Amino acid sequence: MKKIEFSKEAKATIVASIRRYFEAELDQPIGVLPAEFLLDFFADEIGAHYYNQGLRDAHARRQEQRHCCIVLRRSLRI
């Protein structure tokens, strides 16, 4: 799978969120560089799992819509 990359703005927002989480929930300050490393680790290690789940969810939704269209077409033929 292609490496997940974020825009500079998105990465800065995510890093700020990681830093807030560490401070608020873990009472542990974390610097920008360690937060960036953590983001890169999660993107590399589990990013594909989230991506694949998103594809499965989209596929399931598409199947539901397709089924609804088929049912609607059948009901209009009556």
N, CA, C and O of each residue as an XYZ file, in Angstrom:
312
protein
N       0.843     -1.179      0.000
C       0.000      0.000      0.000
C       0.887      1.239      0.000
O       1.975      1.245      0.574
N       0.407      2.268     -0.644
C       1.125      3.528     -0.710
C       1.215      4.154      0.680
O       0.270      4.077      1.465
N       2.354      4.773      0.977
C       2.560      5.422      2.269
C       1.555      6.560      2.452
O       1.321      7.349      1.537
N       0.981      6.630      3.618
C       0.028      7.686      3.935
C       0.807      8.963      4.229
O       1.687      8.984      5.090
N       0.476     10.010      3.510
C       1.135     11.288      3.723
C       0.077     12.355      3.944
O      -0.988     12.338      3.327
N       0.391     13.277      4.830
C      -0.517     14.363      5.162
C       0.062     15.680      4.668
O       1.280     15.828      4.563
N      -0.800     16.627      4.369
C      -0.323     17.972      4.044
C       0.314     18.565      5.302
O       0.085     18.074      6.407
N       1.101     19.604      5.134
C       1.744     20.242      6.286
C       0.706     20.721      7.290
O       0.887     20.577      8.499
N      -0.382     21.289      6.784
C      -1.434     21.807      7.664
C      -2.118     20.670      8.420
O      -2.356     20.770      9.624
N      -2.432     19.590      7.706
C      -3.091     18.453      8.351
C      -2.174     17.821      9.385
O      -2.619     17.474     10.479
N      -0.896     17.666      9.050
C       0.049     17.067      9.986
C       0.184     17.928     11.241
O       0.233     17.403     12.354
N       0.244     19.237     11.064
C       0.342     20.141     12.212
C      -0.895     20.028     13.098
O      -0.783     20.043     14.324
N      -2.056     19.918     12.493
C      -3.301     19.779     13.259
C      -3.320     18.463     14.027
O      -3.696     18.435     15.198
N      -2.920     17.383     13.384
C      -2.909     16.069     14.033
C      -1.877     16.034     15.156
O      -2.150     15.508     16.235
N      -0.706     16.586     14.907
C       0.343     16.621     15.928
C      -0.129     17.425     17.134
O       0.102     17.024     18.275
N      -0.782     18.544     16.894
C      -1.318     19.345     18.002
C      -2.345     18.544     18.789
O      -2.395     18.633     20.015
N      -3.155     17.771     18.101
C      -4.152     16.935     18.755
C      -3.497     15.851     19.610
O      -3.939     15.585     20.728
N      -2.448     15.231     19.083
C      -1.708     14.213     19.845
C      -1.117     14.833     21.101
O      -1.188     14.248     22.182
N      -0.537     16.009     20.958
C       0.083     16.678     22.103
C      -0.962     17.021     23.166
O      -0.719     16.846     24.360
N      -2.136     17.513     22.723
C      -3.216     17.818     23.682
C      -3.674     16.548     24.399
O      -3.899     16.556     25.610
N      -3.807     15.468     23.649
C      -4.241     14.203     24.242
C      -3.255     13.744     25.313
O      -3.657     13.398     26.423
N      -1.989     13.741     24.986
C      -0.976     13.306     25.957
C      -1.024     14.156     27.222
O      -0.912     13.638     28.333
N      -1.189     15.448     27.045
C      -1.226     16.354     28.201
C      -2.503     16.152     29.015
O      -2.438     16.045     30.239
N      -3.647     16.100     28.364
C      -4.932     16.018     29.062
C      -5.210     14.635     29.646
O      -5.643     14.521     30.793
N      -4.967     13.599     28.874
C      -5.349     12.250     29.293
C      -4.246     11.498     30.026
O      -4.530     10.673     30.895
N      -3.012     11.770     29.692
C      -1.905     11.018     30.280
C      -1.072     11.862     31.235
O      -0.135     11.375     31.867
N      -1.440     13.151     31.328
C      -0.692     14.093     32.166
C       0.805     14.006     31.872
O       1.642     14.038     32.773
N       1.108     13.895     30.579
C       2.484     13.725     30.120
C       2.720     14.640     28.920
O       2.156     14.411     27.850
N       3.535     15.659     29.083
C       3.819     16.502     27.915
C       4.631     15.729     26.881
O       5.449     14.875     27.224
N       4.393     16.039     25.629
C       5.114     15.400     24.534
C       5.510     16.501     23.552
O       4.707     17.383     23.247
N       6.718     16.450     23.069
C       7.200     17.455     22.127
C       6.668     17.228     20.728
O       6.036     16.213     20.434
N       6.939     18.198     19.875
C       6.474     18.122     18.489
C       7.109     16.935     17.765
O       6.410     16.159     17.113
N       8.409     16.795     17.876
C       9.102     15.716     17.161
C       8.625     14.328     17.602
O       8.336     13.497     16.741
N       8.532     14.040     18.910
C       7.992     12.736     19.302
C       6.547     12.523     18.827
O       6.171     11.408     18.465
N       5.744     13.584     18.828
C       4.363     13.463     18.348
C       4.340     13.160     16.852
O       3.506     12.381     16.392
N       5.251     13.771     16.090
C       5.343     13.473     14.660
C       5.775     12.027     14.434
O       5.249     11.352     13.548
N       6.734     11.547     15.232
C       7.165     10.150     15.118
C       6.006      9.205     15.437
O       5.829      8.186     14.769
N       5.227      9.542     16.450
C       4.084      8.712     16.824
C       3.055      8.690     15.688
O       2.518      7.636     15.350
N       2.790      9.844     15.115
C       1.865      9.912     13.979
C       2.367      9.051     12.821
O       1.601      8.286     12.237
N       3.642      9.175     12.493
C       4.213      8.368     11.404
C       4.104      6.870     11.709
O       3.788      6.069     10.830
N       4.367      6.511     12.955
C       4.265      5.100     13.353
C       2.842      4.586     13.146
O       2.641      3.535     12.537
N       1.856      5.327     13.654
C       0.475      4.880     13.516
C       0.041      4.852     12.051
O      -0.665      3.935     11.631
N       0.455      5.839     11.284
C       0.092      5.859      9.861
C       0.674      4.639      9.154
O       0.002      4.009      8.336
N       1.917      4.310      9.469
C       2.569      3.157      8.830
C       2.012      1.825      9.325
O       1.799      0.907      8.533
N       1.780      1.721     10.610
C       1.407      0.441     11.212
C      -0.084      0.122     11.129
O      -0.454     -1.027     10.890
N      -0.939      1.116     11.321
C      -2.373      0.807     11.348
C      -3.186      1.577     10.316
O      -4.391      1.360     10.186
N      -2.539      2.470      9.588
C      -3.256      3.249      8.578
C      -3.976      2.370      7.568
O      -5.112      2.651      7.186
N      -3.317      1.312      7.139
C      -3.924      0.416      6.148
C      -5.186     -0.250      6.685
O      -6.120     -0.507      5.927
N      -5.220     -0.530      7.971
C      -6.405     -1.157      8.562
C      -7.606     -0.206      8.493
O      -8.715     -0.620      8.154
N      -7.373      1.074      8.820
C      -8.453      2.059      8.721
C      -8.882      2.259      7.268
O     -10.073      2.368      6.979
N      -7.930      2.306      6.377
C      -8.222      2.462      4.954
C      -9.077      1.294      4.456
O     -10.097      1.496      3.797
N      -8.653      0.083      4.777
C      -9.397     -1.105      4.333
C     -10.788     -1.157      4.934
O     -11.739     -1.561      4.264
N     -10.920     -0.747      6.202
C     -12.247     -0.712      6.820
C     -13.127      0.313      6.114
O     -14.317      0.072      5.911
N     -12.561      1.436      5.746
C     -13.307      2.442      4.994
C     -13.796      1.904      3.662
O     -14.926      2.169      3.253
N     -12.936      1.145      2.984
C     -13.352      0.529      1.722
C     -14.478     -0.468      1.938
O     -15.436     -0.504      1.165
N     -14.368     -1.281      2.989
C     -15.434     -2.256      3.276
C     -16.749     -1.548      3.588
O     -17.811     -1.963      3.124
N     -16.671     -0.482      4.375
C     -17.880      0.275      4.712
C     -18.517      0.893      3.470
O     -19.736      0.848      3.302
N     -17.686      1.470      2.603
C     -18.195      2.084      1.375
C     -18.811      1.026      0.464
O     -19.854      1.257     -0.148
N     -18.167     -0.128      0.377
C     -18.700     -1.214     -0.453
C     -20.052     -1.689      0.091
O     -20.992     -1.907     -0.674
N     -20.142     -1.844      1.398
C     -21.396     -2.290      2.004
C     -22.502     -1.266      1.757
O     -23.636     -1.635      1.453
N     -22.173      0.018      1.887
C     -23.164      1.072      1.651
C     -23.620      1.054      0.196
O     -24.805      1.218     -0.093
N     -22.681      0.854     -0.709
C     -23.011      0.794     -2.133
C     -23.926     -0.393     -2.419
O     -24.858     -0.281     -3.214
N     -23.668     -1.515     -1.782
C     -24.513     -2.695     -1.959
C     -25.924     -2.428     -1.436
O     -26.905     -2.846     -2.051
N     -26.025     -1.733     -0.305
C     -27.346     -1.385      0.240
C     -28.116     -0.497     -0.734
O     -29.301     -0.715     -0.983
N     -27.428      0.509     -1.283
C     -28.076      1.412     -2.236
C     -28.511      0.665     -3.485
O     -29.593      0.902     -4.022
N     -27.667     -0.229     -3.932
C     -27.992     -1.017     -5.127
C     -29.224     -1.884     -4.859
O     -30.116     -1.983     -5.701
N     -29.263     -2.502     -3.696
C     -30.403     -3.333     -3.333
C     -31.684     -2.496     -3.283
O     -32.728     -2.929     -3.770
N     -31.605     -1.307     -2.698
C     -32.778     -0.429     -2.630
C     -33.272     -0.052     -4.024
O     -34.477      0.006     -4.269
N     -32.321      0.207     -4.947
C     -32.699      0.550     -6.322
C     -33.404     -0.618     -7.001
O     -34.389     -0.426     -7.713
N     -32.907     -1.808     -6.781
C     -33.516     -3.002     -7.380
C     -34.930     -3.189     -6.836
O     -35.857     -3.460     -7.599
N     -35.096     -3.047     -5.538
C     -36.417     -3.195     -4.913
C     -37.366     -2.130     -5.437
O     -38.527     -2.423     -5.719
N     -36.892     -0.907     -5.571
C     -37.730      0.188     -6.070
C     -38.149     -0.071     -7.519
O     -39.311      0.128     -7.875
N     -37.221     -0.505     -8.337
C     -37.559     -0.809     -9.733
C     -38.603     -1.909     -9.830
O     -39.533     -1.823    -10.632
N     -38.447     -2.935     -9.018
C     -39.406     -4.044     -9.026
C     -40.792     -3.549     -8.580
O     -41.811     -3.940     -9.149
N     -40.816     -2.700     -7.572
C     -42.112     -2.226     -7.067
C     -42.803     -1.309     -8.077
O     -44.032     -1.246     -8.106
N     -42.044     -0.608     -8.893
C     -42.648      0.282     -9.896
C     -43.193     -0.482    -11.097
O     -44.037      0.038    -11.826
N     -42.730     -1.685    -11.307
C     -43.221     -2.515    -12.419
C     -44.606     -3.071    -12.138
O     -45.315     -3.481    -13.056
N     -44.989     -3.084    -10.869
C     -46.280     -3.693    -10.495
C     -47.435     -2.817    -10.899
O     -48.590     -3.172    -10.663
